[in-house]
C-alpha cells in the first residue's frame, strides 16, 4: 500500500520513466467548435504517453518514449520533435503504416476526438525496448496500446517484466470504445489488467465509461477492488479524489484560466511523476501535478513549453510539508 505521506523509493536506474504507447499527430481546430464545423486545424505533437515523456523532460527528470510511427513525413516530424527535446528516440520504431492521428476540436470542457489509427498499434517488443524498461524506475502506459493487436502483446510482456523486476507500473485507463477492436469487450479487458498496475489515474469520464454512473467515492472503490494500489481520479474543475483503500483525500484544482483542455491529464501525470522521482511525498506530488496541469491549461495543445518543476512550485506558492 502507498501511504499518502510516503516518499516512493526507487532503485538507481539510468532512466526515470519509460512511456509506452501512442505517438501521433493531434490536429486541433483553430476555433472553439464542438461540432467539427471549423475549417482550419493546426498540427501538434500528440499521444498521451509521449506527451508525458516530453513534459517530464522539461520538468527536470529523464524519460524515454517507446512507440511506433509511420515511415512518412508526420513520423519524421514526431521523431524530430522528441530529438529537439533531448529525448533518445532509439525506442521509436518506424513501420510500414501511416502515422496515427487524432482530430480534435479546441475545447474549454472535454475535447471530442476522432481517431485515425495506423502505425501506433504495431509497436513490437524488442531487446532495445526491454533494455530501456529494465533501466527505468517507472513504466507508464494507457488504453491505446492494449486496445489492439499486436501491440497488446507488447504491453502484456512489459507488465510481466516490470513485475519481475519491481518497476513501478502506472496506467491511464482512458478507455474509449472508438479505439477498440471491433466486436471485443474492451471494458472487461481493461478491468482484467488493473490488478497488474500500481497506480491508476482515471478521469471522471473514464470511470463512467468503465463502470457506469456512480458517486466519485464508489468509482474509486471499484478500481481498488480490482487490485489497483493507489487510485487518483481527476474530476476536471472539481479537482481529484485519491485513495489507497485506507486513506482518502480530496484535492482542489489550481487552474484559474482555461484556454484548451487537451493534454491536461497528461500534464497532471507529468507533474506527479517528476515530483515523486525528485523525492516529494505522494501528497506533495499530487499538488505539483495540479500545478503543472494548471500551467498547461493556459495554452493550446497537449505539450507546452513547461518550466522546471521547481519554478512551477514557486509560481503556485506550494510549500514543503
N, C-alpha and C positions, 0 to 999 in steps of 0.2 A: 504494500500500500504506500502511496505517496502522501505524506503529511504536507499540508499547505505551507507549513513553516520550514520544511526541509529545503536544503540545497542539494541538487542532484549531483552525484559523484560519477565521474567518467574515467575510463582508462585513458592513458596518454596515447592519443592517436594523431596521425598527421592531419586528418581532416575532421572538421566539426560536424557537418551534416551532409548527407547524400540524399538528394531528392530524386525519386524515380517515377517517371510518368511522362505526361504530355508536355511537349514543347511545340508551340503553334502560334499562328497569327491571330490576334484579336483585331477585327475590323469594327471600329466603334463609330457610330454616327456623329456628325459634327454638331447636330442639334438634339435637344431633348425630344424623344419621339418613341413612345411605347408601341407604335403600330407599324413600324418599318416603312413610313412614308417619306423619310428623309432621303434625299438624292445623293448626299455626299458622305463618305466614310473615310476615316484615316486608318492606316496600318500601324499596329502596335505589337511589340513583343508580348507574348502571352503563354498561357499554360500554367495552371496553378502551382505544381511543384517547381517549375522553372522560375516563376515569379519569386517564390520563396528563396531559391538559390541565389537569384540576383539581389534580392533585398538584404539577406543576411550578410552577404559580402560587403555591401555598403555600410551595414550597421557595425561591422568590425570583426566578424568571425569567418572561418574558411568554409567553402561549400564546393560541392561537385554536383553536376546535373547529369543524370542518365536518361536518355530519351532517344527517339528516332525521328528524323526529318527526311524530307524528300531530297533527291538529287536535282534540285531546282533552285531558282533564284530566291524563293522565300526561305528555303532551308539554309542557303548561304547567308542570307540576311540574319537569321536567328543565331547561327553559329558565330557570325561576326559580332553580334551584339554581346554574346557571352564572353568572347575573347577580349572585347574592348573593356569589359568589366573586370578583367583579370581572372576569369574562371577557366580552368583547364577543360577543354572540350573533348578529351580523349574518350569519354563515355557517351558521347553523342554519335549515334550511328546514322549514316546516310543510306537510305534504302530506295528501292525502285518503286516507290509510291509517291503520290503528291503530298506535299506538306499539308498537315491538317490546319483547319481554320474555324474560327467561331465568329459569326457576325452578330453584333450586339448593339442595342440602342443605348446611347448615353442616358443615364438614369440617376435620379436622386433617391430612388427607392431600391427595388430589386431588379437588376437588368434582366431582360428577356433574351435568351440566346437562341441562335440557330446554328447547328453543328454540321461541319463538313469534315469527315474523318478519312484519313488515308494512312500516312506514314506512322502516326503516333502509336498504333497498336501492333507494330511489327518490331518492337524492341526485343532483342534476344539476350538471354543470359550468357555472358561470355566470361572468359578468365579476367579480362580487364574490368568488367563490372564487379566480379567477385573480389578482386583486389581492392577496388575502391570501397566496397562495402566493409570488408574486414578492417580497413584502415579509417573507418568513420565512427564517430561517437553516437550519432543519431541517424536513423533512416526514416524518411518521410515518403508517403505515397497517398494517392487519392483514389476515388472510384473509377476515374477514367481508365487506367491500365487494367483493372480487374474486370471491366465490362465486356471485353472482347478477347478472343484468342487470336494470335498465340501469346500476346504479352501477358495474359493472365498467368500462364505457366511461369513466366519470368518472375512475377511478383510472388507467387507461391514459393518459388525457390529462394528468393530474397528473404521471405519471412522465416523459412526453415533455418537458413544460415545465420540470420540475425539472432534467432532464439538460441541456437547452439553456442553463439559467441557473445551473448549478453549485451547486444547492441540495442539501445533504446529504440522502440518501434512506435511511430506516431502515424495516425491515419485521419485523413479528412474524408468523412463519409458523405461526400457531395453527390449523392445519388440523384440521377435524373433519368427517367425512362427512355428519353430520346437517344442516349448514348449507349444503350444496352443492346446486346444481340437479340434480334427478333425471336419471339417465342420462348425466351428464357425468363425465369423468375429471378430478376436481379435483386429484388428486396431480400429474398431468402439467402442468396449468396452473400450479400453484404453482411447480413446478420451472422452468417456462419463463420466469418473470419474475425469478428470483433474480439473473440477470446484470444486471438494471436497478437493483439496490439496492447501497448502500454497506455498511451494517451490518445484520446479521440476528441476531435473538436467539431461536432455537428453545429450547423446553424439551426435556427428555429424551423426554417423551411425544410432542411434535410431531415430533421426528426419527424416532421409531419408526413413527408413522403415515405418514410420507412415504417412509421407506426400509426399514422392517422392523427387526428386532432386529440390533444390532451393538455393537461397543465404542464408547465415547464418542469416542475419537480417530478412528475410522473415520467416524463420523457427521459430525464436524466437517469432515473432509476432503471428504466428499460435497458439503457446502454450498460449500466453497471451489472445488471443481472445477466447480460450476455457475455460478461467477462472483462470489460474494459476496467482498467485500474484507476484511471483518472478521466473524468468527463468534463469538458469545457464547452458549454452550449452557449453560443453567441446569439444575442437577441436583437441585433440591429440597434436602433436608438434606445432600447431598454437595457443595454449593457450585456451582461452574461450571468449565468448561473454555473457554479463549479462544484463538483463533489467527488470525493474519493470513497463514498459509501458510509463514511463516519462523519466527516465534516462537510458542511455545505456553505458556500459563500456566494453572496450576490454582489456583483460589481456594476458600477455605473459607467457609461461611456464617457470619454473625454472629448468627443467630437463636438465642435461648435460651428463648423462650416462644412457643408456637404456639396461638392461640385460633381463628383462621379463616384458611385459605389463599387465600380469594377475593381476587383482585387483587394477589397477592404479586409476580407477574411484572411487572405494570404499575408497581408501586412501585419495583422494580429499575430498569426503564427510566427512570422519573422521576428517580431519584437520579443515574443515569448522565447523562441529558440536562442536568439542572441543573448538574452538575459540569463537563461539557465546555464549556458555554456560559460558565460562570464562570471558565474558564481553567485548570482542572485537567488533568493528563495523562490519557490513556486508562486507564492503570493505576490512578491515583488515583480516577478516575471509577467504575471497576468496584467498588472498595472502598466508595465512597459509595453506589453502587447497592445493595450488600448491606446497608449500614447503614439505608437508607430502607426496604428490604423487611423487615428485622428489626423495625423500629419498627411497621410496618403489621401484621405477623403477630400482634401482641398485641391486635388489635381485630377486631371483626366488620364485614364489609362491605369493598368494594373501595376506597372512598375514606374516609380518616380524617382527623382534624384534625392534619395534619403541622405540626411547627415548621419553621423555616428550615433550609436545608442546613447552615449553619454551626453551628446548635445540635445537629443530629444528628451532625455530625462530632465535636463535643466530647463528646456523650453516649457515643459508641462509641470514644472515645480514638484516633481516627485522626490520624496525624501527617503533616506535609508530607514529601515525598520529599527 
